[in-house]
Amino acid sequence: MPREFRKRGRGGNKQKDEQDYDAPPAPILPQVTTQDVMEIAEDETLDQVRLNIDTKDPNVVDFPPLTPDLRAYWKEIDEKLQEFERLGLGAYHSNSNKATQYDGEVEDDDEDERQLLLRSALTELGGHELALASDPETSIILERIIYSMDGFAKRVLADRFIGSFVDLCNHRHGSHVVQTLLASTASLLDEEAHLGQSQSRRITQDDPDNDDDLPLMSDLLSQACEDILPHLDSLSTSPSGSHVLLVILLLCFGKPIGEENVRSKKSSQWRSKQGSLRSVFHTKASTSSGTSSSENQLVNSSSPAGPSRRVPEKLRQKGELVYSQMKKNWGDKNRVGGVRSVASNPSIVVLLQLIIELEFDRGEAEVPGSLTDIIVDGLFQTPFSSDRSEFVEVSLRDVTASRVLEGVLSRMSAESFRRFHSVYLKGRMGHLSGHPVANFVITRAVSQLDQESFGPAMEEVKPKLIDCIDNYRIGFFKALIERSASFEDQSVHQGVIETILKAFGIEGESEYRWIFPCLISLMRMDYFRKTTMFNLLDSTTEITQEQVKLPESNVQGSVLLQCILQTLPRALETIITKGLAQLPLEVVIGFSRDPIGSRALDALLKSPSITPSVRRHFTMRFLGNFHLLADDRIGSHIAETFWAISDVYLKEKMASSLVNQQIFLQKSSFGHFFLKKLELPLFERQRESWKSKMVIKFPKISFDQPVTTKPSNPTSHVTTNAQAVASTKKSGNDSSKKIQSQQTIEGLDGVEQLRPKTQESSKKKKKEGSRKKENVSHEEETTDVNPIDTSLNEKSAASDPPPAATSISKKSKKRKSEATKLSADLETHDVSIVDRLFDSLPLNTTSDPPKSFKKKRKL
């Protein structure tokens, strides 16, 4: 069939609608019109002019424009400064205070180049300060230059700003320049207050570069306070002027000045993208009181921080005027610009928090009519109302106002807090703890509860603990644990931890092993049973390291577990340790390699509640696997923690287990750092010298609450500091005083001091010979250190005599007496733990537990 007659489908070829192909195509309209192009082609400076008009006070005059040549020059200056930072030239010190330098000639050239660059920049700055500070591109460059200025240059720049100080405070970009300049003068004000007004003026007049009419920085700042007093109402409510007022008040009252105090989160993020904002000299702060030490000092936002910073008296008086005027302006609670409207304004709430803090410092907060009293709606009045305020109820749930309320609760007295608790929190803590915003206020309130009101509050929040776990609100749990740990009754703290574990679904001894996996992943047992790890561990088959697949770790869960371990009561010690002992070693190694889970494991090793015997057993469990820990980026930190908390006996065990893994650790990118600390070549050649060196090089870590066990014989080992002091108080004999003086000896000095007694005992042993009896004299016992004693530390190991003093052949004569003593010591320990410690040890070192066999001696 011809192709033209072929049909496909039922309908065949349908006739299409007739189209006029001869008609011309429709014109394509442009997406961008001529009007749009004209708007794009407008001068960009008009947008900045409109932005300045919208963001500043209408009474503020316009700043002079910046010429293109001057803008290009300052951009070139900025590029050179950032190049110095990239090359590391900023790490050098000035010529007068060089600490580290490379080649002397190169250092002088670099230093001269930096000095010339800064001097030329300051020369071009004259007369253009306002234009540079108000320009969006050069304002950040001027801030970078301020960090490298000395005290004299800062006073000159501040003097140029005084005439237009209010206008700069209202400006979007100029306010940040003023804030940086004021924050960098904190050390200069402290120096002026230390030297006094007359002496400071005499020193500045002796400066050849100084003008006779240039005032001190305290005088300039006092003049600035007088200029802003008439404009406080507009500046305090302005997003640009509020942070300048914040720095002024911090300077006037000697408060710490840091990035977290004066910069918002948004401002800090923006400044972090602008390159390095610090001095090109980086000179360290000098402790001398001369002016030359502060002129080349690195003055950043955190250097003058400190509560003991001094303030000139004149400046403090001006600051009190500003403080009083702001309280008067915000005192009307019904006014639009009152304190209640300020509390909900995110741009100026930090200034309100500072005013409230000053009220508490001056004792003016808990009085009727104060700003704090207005915020809590008359709670400090004598006949206070028991009705809940609508403003406080809204503030509890407001993102901004809740910060103010949280700061008020942290500074309240006990009586005022009881009032607030009885009106707003009693019977509602469980409900408010589940709110996404109010739970932060409840967390702060929990830290203020007394023991009497803590119990009922705990009963209120018990039904809501499961919801807090599911919503990852762990700050409330952490506050409960820390507050209960501060009470004298440890049963309260124990009950809190048991309640939290029950909220996770962990009940009974059989489920103790799930504490670490559940808390680190922040999963309740209902969800954890559905994971692959639970099914793998619940089976009876052995697992390998490759099969271990841990659930995703949670930072908040790890923080909660760390808080529990740091405040763990002795009654709950076995819950954690037994649960971790029931987990396979491969799972524990997996936790040590996790960036989040390893933090909790590190907190367990350093917990003051863990006894030395349990810590030693946990360390012994890793013997033969330390090279696997050291080979990992995260696990190497855990391996170093094991090494730091171990005594010389455990260090010797660890070193013996790693002797055959030296090549493996040398090839590892992380393990070779750990290998350097062990010094295995010295360990193989001279083991006793290695012990003495380890005592000096790695002193034992002292925990916050050291666990001390009373030894059976006070002269059998060198006691710790706490034991020596306690023995001195109880008995006034001379022997205890000698022990107290000997325990302060470290390393080789301790060995040298204890050596005469060792030599004396060895002479007696030679005289006795083969006629030695079963009972050992008191002096011989001083040379015998029981390696299983849990109270052994590095100092006791350091007091062990070298092989030259007590040879191995002489030790064989005391086997029977040592076995008798060993059996007596084992009665005081958990036999199951000791058996588990040494059952599977393939190592044989000089510090191994003594065996009860007799060795033949050749006469």
TASULBEL-V953802 format. One record per residue. N is the residue number from 1. SS is DSSP state (h for helix, s for strand, l for the rest). NEAR is the number of other ideal C-beta (glycine too) atoms within 10 Angstrom. Layout:
BEGIN
n=N ss=SS near=NEAR
n=N ss=SS near=NEAR
END
This chain:
BEGIN
n=1 ss=l near=6
n=2 ss=l near=5
n=3 ss=h near=5
n=4 ss=h near=6
n=5 ss=h near=6
n=6 ss=l near=9
n=7 ss=l near=9
n=8 ss=l near=7
n=9 ss=l near=7
n=10 ss=l near=5
n=11 ss=l near=7
n=12 ss=l near=8
n=13 ss=l near=10
n=14 ss=l near=7
n=15 ss=l near=5
n=16 ss=l near=6
n=17 ss=l near=5
n=18 ss=l near=6
n=19 ss=l near=7
n=20 ss=l near=6
n=21 ss=l near=5
n=22 ss=l near=5
n=23 ss=l near=7
n=24 ss=l near=6
n=25 ss=l near=5
n=26 ss=l near=6
n=27 ss=l near=6
n=28 ss=l near=6
n=29 ss=l near=6
n=30 ss=l near=9
n=31 ss=l near=6
n=32 ss=l near=8
n=33 ss=l near=10
n=34 ss=h near=8
n=35 ss=h near=8
n=36 ss=h near=11
n=37 ss=h near=10
n=38 ss=h near=9
n=39 ss=h near=9
n=40 ss=h near=9
n=41 ss=l near=7
n=42 ss=l near=9
n=43 ss=l near=8
n=44 ss=l near=8
n=45 ss=h near=9
n=46 ss=h near=9
n=47 ss=h near=10
n=48 ss=h near=15
n=49 ss=h near=13
n=50 ss=h near=10
n=51 ss=h near=13
n=52 ss=h near=19
n=53 ss=h near=11
n=54 ss=h near=8
n=55 ss=h near=15
n=56 ss=l near=24
n=57 ss=l near=16
n=58 ss=l near=6
n=59 ss=l near=10
n=60 ss=l near=18
n=61 ss=l near=8
n=62 ss=l near=11
n=63 ss=l near=21
n=64 ss=l near=11
n=65 ss=l near=13
n=66 ss=l near=18
n=67 ss=l near=11
n=68 ss=h near=8
n=69 ss=h near=8
n=70 ss=h near=17
n=71 ss=h near=17
n=72 ss=h near=10
n=73 ss=h near=15
n=74 ss=h near=22
n=75 ss=h near=13
n=76 ss=h near=11
n=77 ss=h near=20
n=78 ss=h near=20
n=79 ss=h near=12
n=80 ss=h near=14
n=81 ss=h near=22
n=82 ss=h near=16
n=83 ss=h near=10
n=84 ss=h near=20
n=85 ss=h near=17
n=86 ss=h near=10
n=87 ss=h near=10
n=88 ss=l near=10
n=89 ss=h near=18
n=90 ss=h near=20
n=91 ss=h near=14
n=92 ss=l near=21
n=93 ss=l near=17
n=94 ss=l near=16
n=95 ss=l near=13
n=96 ss=l near=10
n=97 ss=l near=14
n=98 ss=l near=14
n=99 ss=l near=10
n=100 ss=l near=8
n=101 ss=l near=14
n=102 ss=l near=10
n=103 ss=l near=9
n=104 ss=h near=9
n=105 ss=h near=8
n=106 ss=h near=11
n=107 ss=h near=17
n=108 ss=h near=13
n=109 ss=h near=11
n=110 ss=h near=20
n=111 ss=h near=19
n=112 ss=h near=11
n=113 ss=h near=13
n=114 ss=h near=21
n=115 ss=h near=15
n=116 ss=h near=10
n=117 ss=h near=17
n=118 ss=h near=20
n=119 ss=h near=11
n=120 ss=h near=12
n=121 ss=h near=21
n=122 ss=h near=16
n=123 ss=h near=8
n=124 ss=h near=14
n=125 ss=h near=20
n=126 ss=l near=10
n=127 ss=l near=9
n=128 ss=l near=18
n=129 ss=h near=21
n=130 ss=h near=20
n=131 ss=h near=16
n=132 ss=h near=23
n=133 ss=h near=26
n=134 ss=h near=26
n=135 ss=l near=22
n=136 ss=l near=11
n=137 ss=l near=13
n=138 ss=l near=24
n=139 ss=h near=19
n=140 ss=h near=19
n=141 ss=h near=22
n=142 ss=h near=24
n=143 ss=h near=20
n=144 ss=h near=21
n=145 ss=h near=25
n=146 ss=h near=20
n=147 ss=l near=20
n=148 ss=l near=23
n=149 ss=l near=23
n=150 ss=l near=20
n=151 ss=h near=24
n=152 ss=h near=17
n=153 ss=h near=18
n=154 ss=h near=20
n=155 ss=h near=22
n=156 ss=h near=19
n=157 ss=h near=22
n=158 ss=h near=24
n=159 ss=h near=18
n=160 ss=h near=16
n=161 ss=h near=22
n=162 ss=h near=15
n=163 ss=l near=11
n=164 ss=l near=20
n=165 ss=h near=22
n=166 ss=h near=20
n=167 ss=h near=21
n=168 ss=h near=28
n=169 ss=h near=29
n=170 ss=h near=24
n=171 ss=l near=25
n=172 ss=l near=17
n=173 ss=l near=24
n=174 ss=h near=29
n=175 ss=h near=26
n=176 ss=h near=23
n=177 ss=h near=27
n=178 ss=h near=25
n=179 ss=h near=24
n=180 ss=h near=25
n=181 ss=h near=21
n=182 ss=h near=25
n=183 ss=h near=25
n=184 ss=l near=24
n=185 ss=l near=26
n=186 ss=h near=26
n=187 ss=h near=19
n=188 ss=h near=26
n=189 ss=h near=23
n=190 ss=h near=20
n=191 ss=h near=21
n=192 ss=h near=26
n=193 ss=h near=20
n=194 ss=h near=12
n=195 ss=h near=16
n=196 ss=l near=11
n=197 ss=h near=15
n=198 ss=h near=8
n=199 ss=h near=12
n=200 ss=h near=21
n=201 ss=h near=15
n=202 ss=h near=11
n=203 ss=h near=16
n=204 ss=h near=20
n=205 ss=h near=11
n=206 ss=h near=9
n=207 ss=l near=14
n=208 ss=l near=4
n=209 ss=l near=9
n=210 ss=l near=14
n=211 ss=l near=13
n=212 ss=l near=6
n=213 ss=l near=6
n=214 ss=l near=18
n=215 ss=l near=17
n=216 ss=l near=20
n=217 ss=h near=25
n=218 ss=h near=24
n=219 ss=h near=21
n=220 ss=h near=21
n=221 ss=h near=26
n=222 ss=h near=21
n=223 ss=h near=15
n=224 ss=h near=22
n=225 ss=h near=23
n=226 ss=h near=12
n=227 ss=h near=15
n=228 ss=h near=21
n=229 ss=h near=13
n=230 ss=l near=11
n=231 ss=l near=19
n=232 ss=h near=19
n=233 ss=h near=14
n=234 ss=h near=16
n=235 ss=h near=24
n=236 ss=h near=23
n=237 ss=l near=19
n=238 ss=l near=21
n=239 ss=l near=15
n=240 ss=l near=22
n=241 ss=l near=26
n=242 ss=h near=21
n=243 ss=h near=23
n=244 ss=h near=28
n=245 ss=h near=23
n=246 ss=h near=25
n=247 ss=h near=22
n=248 ss=h near=23
n=249 ss=h near=21
n=250 ss=h near=23
n=251 ss=h near=26
n=252 ss=h near=25
n=253 ss=l near=19
n=254 ss=l near=21
n=255 ss=l near=22
n=256 ss=l near=16
n=257 ss=l near=25
n=258 ss=l near=16
n=259 ss=h near=14
n=260 ss=h near=12
n=261 ss=h near=18
n=262 ss=h near=22
n=263 ss=l near=20
n=264 ss=l near=14
n=265 ss=h near=8
n=266 ss=h near=10
n=267 ss=h near=14
n=268 ss=h near=12
n=269 ss=h near=10
n=270 ss=h near=13
n=271 ss=h near=16
n=272 ss=h near=9
n=273 ss=l near=6
n=274 ss=l near=13
n=275 ss=l near=16
n=276 ss=l near=14
n=277 ss=l near=16
n=278 ss=l near=16
n=279 ss=l near=24
n=280 ss=l near=25
n=281 ss=l near=24
n=282 ss=l near=20
n=283 ss=s near=20
n=284 ss=l near=13
n=285 ss=l near=13
n=286 ss=l near=13
n=287 ss=l near=6
n=288 ss=l near=9
n=289 ss=l near=11
n=290 ss=l near=11
n=291 ss=l near=19
n=292 ss=h near=15
n=293 ss=h near=18
n=294 ss=h near=19
n=295 ss=h near=20
n=296 ss=l near=22
n=297 ss=s near=25
n=298 ss=l near=18
n=299 ss=l near=28
n=300 ss=l near=19
n=301 ss=l near=22
n=302 ss=l near=15
n=303 ss=l near=17
n=304 ss=l near=24
n=305 ss=l near=17
n=306 ss=l near=13
n=307 ss=l near=7
n=308 ss=l near=7
n=309 ss=l near=19
n=310 ss=l near=13
n=311 ss=l near=21
n=312 ss=l near=23
n=313 ss=h near=10
n=314 ss=h near=16
n=315 ss=h near=25
n=316 ss=h near=17
n=317 ss=h near=13
n=318 ss=h near=21
n=319 ss=h near=22
n=320 ss=h near=16
n=321 ss=h near=15
n=322 ss=h near=20
n=323 ss=h near=19
n=324 ss=h near=10
n=325 ss=h near=16
n=326 ss=h near=24
n=327 ss=h near=17
n=328 ss=h near=11
n=329 ss=h near=17
n=330 ss=h near=25
n=331 ss=l near=14
n=332 ss=l near=13
n=333 ss=l near=16
n=334 ss=l near=7
n=335 ss=l near=12
n=336 ss=l near=8
n=337 ss=l near=15
n=338 ss=l near=16
n=339 ss=h near=23
n=340 ss=h near=22
n=341 ss=h near=15
n=342 ss=h near=25
n=343 ss=h near=26
n=344 ss=l near=16
n=345 ss=l near=16
n=346 ss=l near=13
n=347 ss=l near=16
n=348 ss=l near=22
n=349 ss=h near=18
n=350 ss=h near=17
n=351 ss=h near=23
n=352 ss=h near=24
n=353 ss=h near=18
n=354 ss=h near=21
n=355 ss=h near=22
n=356 ss=h near=21
n=357 ss=h near=19
n=358 ss=h near=21
n=359 ss=h near=21
n=360 ss=h near=18
n=361 ss=h near=12
n=362 ss=l near=11
n=363 ss=l near=8
n=364 ss=l near=16
n=365 ss=l near=24
n=366 ss=l near=19
n=367 ss=l near=12
n=368 ss=l near=12
n=369 ss=l near=13
n=370 ss=l near=20
n=371 ss=h near=25
n=372 ss=h near=25
n=373 ss=h near=22
n=374 ss=h near=20
n=375 ss=h near=25
n=376 ss=l near=25
n=377 ss=l near=21
n=378 ss=l near=14
n=379 ss=l near=22
n=380 ss=l near=21
n=381 ss=l near=12
n=382 ss=l near=5
n=383 ss=l near=5
n=384 ss=l near=17
n=385 ss=l near=11
n=386 ss=l near=7
n=387 ss=l near=8
n=388 ss=l near=13
n=389 ss=l near=16
n=390 ss=h near=9
n=391 ss=h near=19
n=392 ss=h near=17
n=393 ss=h near=13
n=394 ss=h near=14
n=395 ss=h near=26
n=396 ss=h near=22
n=397 ss=h near=14
n=398 ss=l near=17
n=399 ss=l near=11
n=400 ss=l near=17
n=401 ss=h near=25
n=402 ss=h near=22
n=403 ss=h near=20
n=404 ss=h near=24
n=405 ss=h near=24
n=406 ss=h near=18
n=407 ss=h near=20
n=408 ss=h near=28
n=409 ss=h near=20
n=410 ss=h near=14
n=411 ss=h near=17
n=412 ss=l near=23
n=413 ss=l near=13
n=414 ss=h near=8
n=415 ss=h near=9
n=416 ss=h near=20
n=417 ss=h near=21
n=418 ss=h near=17
n=419 ss=h near=16
n=420 ss=h near=20
n=421 ss=h near=19
n=422 ss=h near=12
n=423 ss=h near=18
n=424 ss=h near=20
n=425 ss=h near=21
n=426 ss=l near=14
n=427 ss=l near=10
n=428 ss=l near=14
n=429 ss=h near=24
n=430 ss=h near=19
n=431 ss=h near=14
n=432 ss=h near=21
n=433 ss=h near=27
n=434 ss=l near=19
n=435 ss=l near=15
n=436 ss=l near=10
n=437 ss=l near=16
n=438 ss=h near=22
n=439 ss=h near=21
n=440 ss=h near=20
n=441 ss=h near=24
n=442 ss=h near=26
n=443 ss=h near=20
n=444 ss=h near=18
n=445 ss=h near=25
n=446 ss=h near=25
n=447 ss=l near=14
n=448 ss=l near=19
n=449 ss=l near=23
n=450 ss=l near=12
n=451 ss=h near=13
n=452 ss=h near=8
n=453 ss=h near=16
n=454 ss=h near=19
n=455 ss=h near=12
n=456 ss=h near=12
n=457 ss=h near=21
n=458 ss=h near=21
n=459 ss=h near=12
n=460 ss=h near=18
n=461 ss=h near=22
n=462 ss=h near=13
n=463 ss=h near=12
n=464 ss=h near=20
n=465 ss=h near=22
n=466 ss=h near=15
n=467 ss=h near=13
n=468 ss=h near=20
n=469 ss=h near=24
n=470 ss=h near=13
n=471 ss=l near=12
n=472 ss=l near=12
n=473 ss=l near=21
n=474 ss=l near=23
n=475 ss=h near=19
n=476 ss=h near=20
n=477 ss=h near=26
n=478 ss=h near=19
n=479 ss=h near=22
n=480 ss=h near=26
n=481 ss=h near=19
n=482 ss=h near=16
n=483 ss=h near=22
n=484 ss=h near=24
n=485 ss=h near=18
n=486 ss=l near=12
n=487 ss=l near=15
n=488 ss=l near=6
n=489 ss=l near=11
n=490 ss=h near=14
n=491 ss=h near=11
n=492 ss=h near=18
n=493 ss=h near=22
n=494 ss=h near=16
n=495 ss=h near=14
n=496 ss=h near=23
n=497 ss=h near=23
n=498 ss=h near=15
n=499 ss=h near=16
n=500 ss=h near=21
n=501 ss=h near=20
n=502 ss=h near=13
n=503 ss=h near=19
n=504 ss=l near=23
n=505 ss=l near=18
n=506 ss=l near=22
n=507 ss=l near=12
n=508 ss=l near=6
n=509 ss=h near=11
n=510 ss=h near=10
n=511 ss=h near=16
n=512 ss=h near=21
n=513 ss=h near=19
n=514 ss=h near=23
n=515 ss=h near=20
n=516 ss=h near=21
n=517 ss=h near=24
n=518 ss=h near=24
n=519 ss=h near=27
n=520 ss=h near=27
n=521 ss=h near=21
n=522 ss=l near=24
n=523 ss=l near=24
n=524 ss=l near=16
n=525 ss=h near=16
n=526 ss=h near=10
n=527 ss=h near=16
n=528 ss=h near=19
n=529 ss=l near=13
n=530 ss=l near=10
n=531 ss=l near=17
n=532 ss=h near=12
n=533 ss=h near=19
n=534 ss=h near=18
n=535 ss=h near=10
n=536 ss=h near=15
n=537 ss=h near=17
n=538 ss=h near=8
n=539 ss=l near=9
n=540 ss=l near=4
n=541 ss=l near=6
n=542 ss=l near=8
n=543 ss=l near=16
n=544 ss=l near=8
n=545 ss=l near=14
n=546 ss=l near=7
n=547 ss=l near=12
n=548 ss=l near=19
n=549 ss=l near=11
n=550 ss=l near=17
n=551 ss=l near=18
n=552 ss=l near=11
n=553 ss=l near=19
n=554 ss=l near=19
n=555 ss=h near=14
n=556 ss=h near=17
n=557 ss=h near=23
n=558 ss=h near=24
n=559 ss=h near=20
n=560 ss=h near=23
n=561 ss=h near=25
n=562 ss=h near=21
n=563 ss=h near=21
n=564 ss=h near=26
n=565 ss=h near=21
n=566 ss=h near=18
n=567 ss=l near=21
n=568 ss=l near=24
n=569 ss=l near=16
n=570 ss=h near=13
n=571 ss=h near=14
n=572 ss=h near=17
n=573 ss=h near=16
n=574 ss=h near=13
n=575 ss=h near=18
n=576 ss=h near=22
n=577 ss=h near=22
n=578 ss=h near=14
n=579 ss=h near=19
n=580 ss=h near=20
n=581 ss=h near=18
n=582 ss=h near=15
n=583 ss=l near=18
n=584 ss=l near=16
n=585 ss=h near=15
n=586 ss=h near=16
n=587 ss=h near=21
n=588 ss=h near=20
n=589 ss=h near=19
n=590 ss=h near=19
n=591 ss=h near=25
n=592 ss=h near=24
n=593 ss=l near=20
n=594 ss=l near=19
n=595 ss=l near=12
n=596 ss=l near=18
n=597 ss=h near=26
n=598 ss=h near=23
n=599 ss=h near=21
n=600 ss=h near=23
n=601 ss=h near=27
n=602 ss=h near=19
n=603 ss=h near=19
n=604 ss=h near=25
n=605 ss=h near=18
n=606 ss=l near=18
n=607 ss=l near=22
n=608 ss=l near=14
n=609 ss=l near=21
n=610 ss=l near=21
n=611 ss=l near=16
n=612 ss=h near=18
n=613 ss=h near=19
n=614 ss=h near=23
n=615 ss=h near=23
n=616 ss=h near=22
n=617 ss=h near=18
n=618 ss=h near=19
n=619 ss=h near=21
n=620 ss=h near=18
n=621 ss=l near=16
n=622 ss=l near=19
n=623 ss=l near=17
n=624 ss=l near=16
n=625 ss=l near=18
n=626 ss=h near=25
n=627 ss=h near=19
n=628 ss=h near=21
n=629 ss=h near=24
n=630 ss=h near=28
n=631 ss=l near=21
n=632 ss=l near=19
n=633 ss=l near=10
n=634 ss=l near=18
n=635 ss=h near=25
n=636 ss=h near=21
n=637 ss=h near=19
n=638 ss=h near=24
n=639 ss=h near=26
n=640 ss=h near=16
n=641 ss=h near=20
n=642 ss=h near=22
n=643 ss=h near=20
n=644 ss=h near=15
n=645 ss=h near=21
n=646 ss=l near=23
n=647 ss=l near=23
n=648 ss=h near=25
n=649 ss=h near=23
n=650 ss=h near=21
n=651 ss=h near=25
n=652 ss=h near=23
n=653 ss=h near=22
n=654 ss=h near=20
n=655 ss=h near=23
n=656 ss=h near=22
n=657 ss=h near=19
n=658 ss=l near=23
n=659 ss=h near=12
n=660 ss=h near=10
n=661 ss=h near=19
n=662 ss=h near=17
n=663 ss=h near=8
n=664 ss=h near=15
n=665 ss=h near=21
n=666 ss=h near=11
n=667 ss=h near=10
n=668 ss=l near=19
n=669 ss=l near=9
n=670 ss=l near=17
n=671 ss=h near=25
n=672 ss=h near=15
n=673 ss=h near=14
n=674 ss=h near=23
n=675 ss=h near=18
n=676 ss=h near=11
n=677 ss=h near=16
n=678 ss=h near=21
n=679 ss=l near=14
n=680 ss=h near=18
n=681 ss=h near=10
n=682 ss=h near=14
n=683 ss=h near=21
n=684 ss=h near=13
n=685 ss=h near=9
n=686 ss=l near=14
n=687 ss=h near=17
n=688 ss=h near=15
n=689 ss=h near=13
n=690 ss=h near=21
n=691 ss=h near=24
n=692 ss=h near=20
n=693 ss=h near=16
n=694 ss=h near=26
n=695 ss=h near=25
n=696 ss=h near=14
n=697 ss=h near=10
n=698 ss=l near=17
n=699 ss=l near=14
n=700 ss=l near=17
n=701 ss=l near=12
n=702 ss=l near=10
n=703 ss=l near=14
n=704 ss=l near=10
n=705 ss=l near=11
n=706 ss=l near=14
n=707 ss=l near=17
n=708 ss=l near=14
n=709 ss=l near=14
n=710 ss=l near=11
n=711 ss=l near=18
n=712 ss=l near=14
n=713 ss=l near=12
n=714 ss=l near=15
n=715 ss=l near=15
n=716 ss=l near=21
n=717 ss=l near=24
n=718 ss=l near=24
n=719 ss=l near=25
n=720 ss=l near=18
n=721 ss=h near=14
n=722 ss=h near=11
n=723 ss=h near=22
n=724 ss=h near=21
n=725 ss=h near=14
n=726 ss=h near=16
n=727 ss=h near=19
n=728 ss=h near=15
n=729 ss=h near=9
n=730 ss=h near=9
n=731 ss=l near=12
n=732 ss=l near=9
n=733 ss=l near=10
n=734 ss=h near=8
n=735 ss=h near=11
n=736 ss=h near=21
n=737 ss=h near=14
n=738 ss=h near=12
n=739 ss=h near=18
n=740 ss=h near=17
n=741 ss=h near=12
n=742 ss=h near=16
n=743 ss=l near=21
n=744 ss=l near=12
n=745 ss=l near=17
n=746 ss=l near=14
n=747 ss=h near=18
n=748 ss=h near=14
n=749 ss=h near=12
n=750 ss=h near=22
n=751 ss=h near=21
n=752 ss=h near=11
n=753 ss=h near=13
n=754 ss=h near=20
n=755 ss=h near=15
n=756 ss=h near=9
n=757 ss=h near=14
n=758 ss=h near=21
n=759 ss=h near=14
n=760 ss=h near=12
n=761 ss=h near=22
n=762 ss=h near=18
n=763 ss=h near=10
n=764 ss=h near=12
n=765 ss=h near=19
n=766 ss=h near=8
n=767 ss=h near=8
n=768 ss=h near=13
n=769 ss=h near=10
n=770 ss=h near=7
n=771 ss=h near=6
n=772 ss=l near=17
n=773 ss=l near=8
n=774 ss=l near=8
n=775 ss=l near=8
n=776 ss=l near=20
n=777 ss=l near=13
n=778 ss=h near=10
n=779 ss=h near=15
n=780 ss=h near=20
n=781 ss=h near=18
n=782 ss=h near=20
n=783 ss=l near=24
n=784 ss=l near=18
n=785 ss=l near=19
n=786 ss=l near=23
n=787 ss=l near=21
n=788 ss=l near=17
n=789 ss=l near=21
n=790 ss=l near=22
n=791 ss=l near=19
n=792 ss=l near=22
n=793 ss=l near=21
n=794 ss=h near=23
n=795 ss=h near=24
n=796 ss=h near=24
n=797 ss=h near=24
n=798 ss=h near=23
n=799 ss=l near=23
n=800 ss=l near=23
n=801 ss=l near=20
n=802 ss=l near=16
n=803 ss=l near=13
n=804 ss=l near=11
n=805 ss=l near=17
n=806 ss=l near=20
n=807 ss=l near=13
n=808 ss=h near=9
n=809 ss=h near=10
n=810 ss=h near=17
n=811 ss=h near=16
n=812 ss=h near=14
n=813 ss=h near=18
n=814 ss=h near=20
n=815 ss=h near=15
n=816 ss=h near=13
n=817 ss=h near=18
n=818 ss=h near=18
n=819 ss=h near=14
n=820 ss=h near=14
n=821 ss=h near=19
n=822 ss=h near=17
n=823 ss=h near=10
n=824 ss=h near=11
n=825 ss=h near=18
n=826 ss=h near=14
n=827 ss=l near=8
n=828 ss=l near=12
n=829 ss=l near=15
n=830 ss=l near=15
n=831 ss=h near=9
n=832 ss=h near=8
n=833 ss=h near=17
n=834 ss=h near=18
n=835 ss=h near=10
n=836 ss=h near=14
n=837 ss=h near=19
n=838 ss=h near=12
n=839 ss=l near=7
n=840 ss=l near=10
n=841 ss=l near=16
n=842 ss=l near=8
n=843 ss=l near=16
n=844 ss=l near=7
n=845 ss=l near=15
n=846 ss=l near=14
n=847 ss=l near=19
n=848 ss=l near=15
n=849 ss=l near=13
n=850 ss=l near=19
n=851 ss=l near=11
n=852 ss=l near=11
n=853 ss=l near=9
n=854 ss=l near=10
n=855 ss=l near=11
n=856 ss=l near=5
n=857 ss=l near=11
n=858 ss=l near=4
n=859 ss=l near=4
END
